[in-house]
Amino acid sequence: MNTRPVELRATTFADAELVSSWVSSPEELLTFAGPKLHFPLDPQALLDTSLEGWQVRSLFFEGRLVGTGSFTLRDGAVHLGRLMVDPQRQGEGLGRVLVTELLEHARLHNPELARCLRATLNVASGNVAARRLYESLDFSVTGEEADHGRTWLAMTRALEPHASQSCL
């Protein structure tokens, strides 16, 4: 029996349905998922990103779904994406838990990611709360790009060595 109050597990269709209900506008979807998904968010579309190499995970706290995020190998780094905390639970520190758990899980359960020495993510420049969170987790802005009428910031942080080789 799991005695931890926090659990990260593979996202199911039921999880994706609940996450879809958290997104109430095209603007929110763009902030959460970038330009590839369309409003209203189709739960299957969220899961289908696994076909592109993403691993989609759900964060549970005390048995309740409170967040979601994905990770993949990109440009020699653990790349995080589509990070979202239940809007009713934002401000409780769950975003920090989500990012930390995703990075730990990615490197612990994926040999090719275990060797990565950096993590990356992108965030809309106007998403000040998310940017502050990522900066508090030692991510720093390493670039920016304009797309779909927004400026997106690329952020990177170093990871402690997990194996003797760098990421391929």
Buried (B, 14 or more C-beta within 10 A) or exposed (E): EEEEEBBBEEBBEEBBBBBBEBBEEEEBBBBBBBEEBEBEBBBEBBBBBBEEEBBBBBBBBEEEBBBBBBBBBBEBBBBBBBBBBBEEBBEEEBBBBBBEBBBEBBBEEBEEBBBBBBBBBBBBEEBEEBBEBBBEBEBEBEEEEEEEEBEBBBBBBEBEEBEEEEBE
